[in-house]
Amino acid sequence: MAFDVRRAAREEGCFVIRHPLFPPERCEETMALGRRFFSLPTAEKKALSIAGSAHFRGYSEMKNERDWREQIHFGREERAADGGPDYRRLLGPNRWPAEEDWQARVLVVLRDLERVGREVVAELGDFLPEEETPYVLLKMIHYHASPGGTARPGVAAHVDFSWITLLLQDSAGGLEYRTPAGEWRAATPQPGTILVNLGEILQFATGGYYQATPHRVTTGRQPRLSMPFFLSPSLDRVVRPEGAAGHVHRVLADAPLHFGEEEWKRKGLGLWCGTCC
């Protein structure tokens, strides 16, 4: 990396990088995939509903006091697990739009973002062995313009349950993050860059040395498009903290943390944490 990632992570918790795998034209091509999807007829999007996936992949829409958005989830394209613990149900195929090249293009984006994410995590410490297959998710999110153009939450303040999250975003703005010192700052879009924020698994593993980055989106007159990529441990990984574990979602059992079991609580059982939201 061209700058001190550890210092940026400690002092800001959120920072931008440039990477040769994602030059400006690649970033724009990737965002265009999202625009293509959200411009589809409503019926085509709803046909890919996440409710129809046993693996929590697909389309959903939220319009409530915390969220004002639609989104689609993608992960590794793989066969569903043949039995095993409940959390193995998180593995399986995606739900794909009908366009012929869609699957191939999205899977290449997933592969390359994983490579970028591994490099960032390696700068922060020895958390993700080369032989480990991490659990990864890519979301394409379209934040609706606010009715009447008045400012309102597009997504309420929260932290991500990941090692780190990589983000591509358009020029609309509206994303803010809170520094470890408690100051809210705008994550101003910078063309041709990837924004990085720290997740709760990293905070847990380091006993709070790195702090998970609270962030939120406010919508107004403009819609907003973003693509967060979540890089997490393998579902079978047990993460042991160094020092005091601190807060990591109050649905969790005591340390050590079995990532797959805790991810299943969130996705399969709907157990979420009110403390950090």
C-alpha positions in Angstrom: 0.0 0.0 0.0 1.2 3.5 -0.7 0.5 4.8 2.8 0.3 3.7 6.4 -2.8 1.5 6.5 -2.4 0.7 10.2 -2.2 4.4 11.1 -5.2 5.3 9.0 -7.2 2.4 10.5 -6.3 3.4 14.1 -6.9 7.1 13.7 -9.8 7.2 11.2 -11.3 3.8 11.0 -12.3 4.6 7.4 -10.0 5.5 4.5 -9.7 5.3 0.7 -7.2 3.3 -1.4 -6.4 3.1 -5.1 -5.7 -0.3 -6.5 -4.5 -1.4 -9.9 -7.3 -4.0 -10.1 -9.8 -1.1 -9.9 -8.6 1.8 -11.9 -11.2 4.6 -12.5 -12.7 2.9 -15.6 -13.1 -0.4 -13.8 -14.8 1.3 -10.9 -17.2 2.9 -13.3 -17.9 -0.3 -15.2 -18.6 -2.1 -11.9 -21.0 0.6 -10.8 -22.7 0.4 -14.2 -23.6 -3.2 -13.3 -25.6 -1.9 -10.4 -27.3 0.7 -12.4 -28.3 -1.9 -14.9 -29.9 -4.1 -12.3 -31.9 -1.4 -10.5 -33.2 -0.1 -13.8 -34.9 -3.5 -14.4 -38.7 -3.6 -14.2 -39.9 -4.1 -10.6 -41.4 -7.5 -11.4 -38.0 -8.8 -12.7 -36.2 -7.6 -9.5 -38.9 -9.1 -7.2 -38.6 -12.4 -9.1 -35.1 -12.7 -7.5 -36.4 -12.1 -4.0 -34.1 -13.1 -1.2 -37.1 -14.8 0.4 -36.9 -17.4 -2.3 -33.3 -18.3 -1.5 -32.3 -20.8 1.1 -28.9 -19.2 1.2 -29.9 -15.5 1.8 -29.0 -14.3 -1.6 -31.2 -12.1 -3.8 -33.3 -8.9 -3.9 -35.0 -7.1 -1.1 -36.5 -3.6 -0.5 -36.8 -1.7 2.8 -38.8 1.4 3.4 -39.0 2.2 7.1 -37.7 4.6 9.6 -34.2 3.1 9.6 -33.8 2.1 5.9 -34.9 3.6 2.6 -33.3 1.3 0.0 -33.4 -1.7 -2.3 -30.5 -4.1 -2.7 -29.3 -7.5 -4.0 -26.9 -9.9 -2.3 -24.3 -12.0 -4.1 -21.7 -14.4 -2.7 -19.6 -17.3 -3.9 -21.3 -19.3 -6.6 -21.2 -22.9 -5.2 -23.2 -25.9 -4.6 -25.4 -26.0 -1.5 -23.9 -27.8 1.4 -25.0 -31.4 1.9 -26.0 -31.4 5.5 -23.9 -30.3 8.4 -24.5 -27.5 10.9 -27.2 -24.9 10.2 -24.7 -22.2 9.3 -23.6 -24.3 6.3 -26.9 -23.3 4.7 -25.3 -19.9 4.1 -23.3 -21.6 1.3 -24.9 -22.1 -2.1 -25.9 -20.6 -5.4 -26.9 -17.0 -6.1 -30.0 -15.7 -7.8 -29.1 -14.1 -11.1 -30.8 -11.7 -13.5 -31.5 -13.0 -17.0 -28.8 -11.0 -18.8 -26.4 -13.5 -20.4 -23.1 -11.9 -19.1 -24.3 -10.9 -15.6 -23.1 -13.9 -13.7 -19.6 -14.0 -15.2 -19.0 -10.3 -14.7 -20.2 -10.2 -11.1 -18.1 -13.2 -10.1 -15.0 -11.6 -11.5 -15.7 -8.5 -9.4 -16.1 -10.7 -6.3 -12.8 -12.5 -7.0 -10.9 -9.2 -7.5 -12.4 -7.5 -4.5 -11.5 -10.5 -2.4 -7.9 -10.1 -3.6 -7.9 -6.4 -2.7 -9.5 -7.1 0.7 -6.9 -9.8 1.5 -4.1 -7.3 0.8 -5.6 -4.7 3.1 -6.2 -7.2 5.9 -2.6 -8.4 5.5 -1.4 -4.8 6.2 -3.4 -4.8 9.4 -2.1 -8.1 10.8 -2.0 -11.8 10.3 -5.7 -12.5 10.5 -6.5 -14.3 7.2 -4.3 -17.2 6.2 -3.7 -17.7 2.5 -5.2 -21.2 2.7 -8.5 -20.0 4.4 -11.5 -19.4 2.2 -13.3 -16.4 3.6 -17.0 -15.9 3.6 -17.7 -13.0 1.2 -20.7 -11.0 0.2 -21.2 -8.2 -2.3 -24.3 -6.0 -2.0 -25.5 -3.7 -4.7 -27.6 -1.0 -2.9 -29.8 1.6 -4.4 -30.9 4.3 -1.9 -34.1 5.9 -3.0 -34.5 9.7 -3.1 -36.3 10.9 -0.1 -40.0 11.8 -0.6 -40.2 15.6 -0.9 -36.4 15.8 -1.0 -36.1 16.2 2.8 -33.1 14.5 4.5 -33.9 11.1 6.1 -32.0 8.0 6.9 -31.1 5.8 4.0 -29.6 3.3 6.5 -29.3 4.1 10.2 -25.9 4.1 12.0 -24.4 0.6 12.3 -21.2 -1.3 12.1 -20.4 -4.2 9.8 -19.9 -7.8 11.0 -16.7 -8.5 8.9 -13.0 -8.2 9.0 -13.3 -5.2 6.7 -15.7 -3.8 4.2 -14.7 -2.4 0.8 -17.0 0.1 -0.8 -17.5 1.5 -4.3 -19.9 4.5 -4.4 -21.3 6.9 -6.9 -21.0 10.7 -6.6 -24.3 11.3 -4.8 -22.7 11.5 -1.3 -24.6 11.0 1.9 -22.3 8.5 3.6 -20.8 9.4 6.9 -18.5 7.6 9.3 -17.6 8.1 12.9 -13.9 8.2 13.9 -12.5 6.4 16.9 -12.5 9.8 18.6 -16.2 10.0 18.1 -16.4 12.6 15.3 -18.8 12.1 12.4 -17.3 12.9 9.0 -18.5 12.8 5.5 -17.0 10.0 3.4 -16.8 12.2 0.3 -16.8 10.2 -2.9 -13.5 10.1 -4.8 -13.6 8.7 -8.3 -11.4 5.7 -8.9 -11.0 4.8 -5.3 -12.2 2.1 -2.9 -13.3 3.1 0.6 -12.3 0.8 3.4 -14.0 0.6 6.8 -13.3 -1.8 9.7 -15.7 -4.4 10.9 -16.5 -5.9 14.3 -14.7 -9.1 13.7 -11.4 -7.1 13.5 -12.3 -5.2 16.7 -13.0 -8.5 18.4 -9.9 -10.2 17.2 -7.6 -7.4 18.3 -9.3 -6.8 21.7 -10.3 -3.3 20.6 -7.0 -2.2 19.2 -8.8 -1.5 16.0 -12.3 -0.1 16.3 -15.2 -1.1 14.1 -16.3 1.9 12.1 -19.9 3.2 12.7 -21.4 4.6 9.5 -24.7 5.8 8.2 -26.3 7.1 5.0 -28.6 10.1 4.7 -30.7 10.5 1.6 -32.2 13.6 0.1 -33.2 14.7 -3.4 -30.8 12.3 -5.2 -30.8 8.5 -5.3 -27.5 6.9 -4.3 -25.8 3.7 -5.6 -23.2 1.9 -3.5 -21.5 -1.5 -3.6 -20.1 -2.8 -0.3 -18.1 -6.0 -0.3 -17.8 -7.8 3.1 -14.7 -9.8 3.8 -15.2 -12.1 6.7 -13.7 -15.3 8.2 -14.5 -18.7 6.9 -17.8 -20.0 8.2 -15.8 -22.7 10.0 -13.3 -20.3 11.6 -13.0 -19.8 15.3 -11.7 -16.3 16.1 -9.9 -15.9 19.4 -9.5 -12.4 20.7 -6.2 -10.8 21.8 -6.9 -9.1 25.1 -10.3 -7.8 26.1 -12.9 -8.7 23.5 -15.0 -5.5 24.0 -18.4 -5.2 22.3 -19.2 -7.4 19.4 -22.9 -7.8 18.8 -24.7 -8.8 22.0 -26.2 -11.8 20.3 -22.7 -13.4 20.6 -21.7 -16.0 23.1 -18.5 -15.5 25.2 -15.1 -15.7 23.4 -13.9 -17.5 21.4 -16.2 -16.6 18.4 -17.3 -19.2 15.9 -18.0 -17.1 12.9 -20.4 -19.4 11.1 -22.6 -19.9 14.1 -22.8 -16.1 14.8 -23.5 -15.3 11.2 -26.3 -17.8 11.2 -27.8 -16.1 14.3 -27.9 -12.9 12.3 -29.2 -14.2 9.0 -31.0 -17.5 9.8 -32.5 -16.6 13.2 -32.8 -12.8 12.8 -31.0 -12.1 16.1 -29.5 -8.6 15.9 -27.8 -6.2 18.3 -29.6 -3.1 19.4 -26.5 -1.8 21.3 -24.5 -0.9 18.2 -27.4 0.2 15.9 
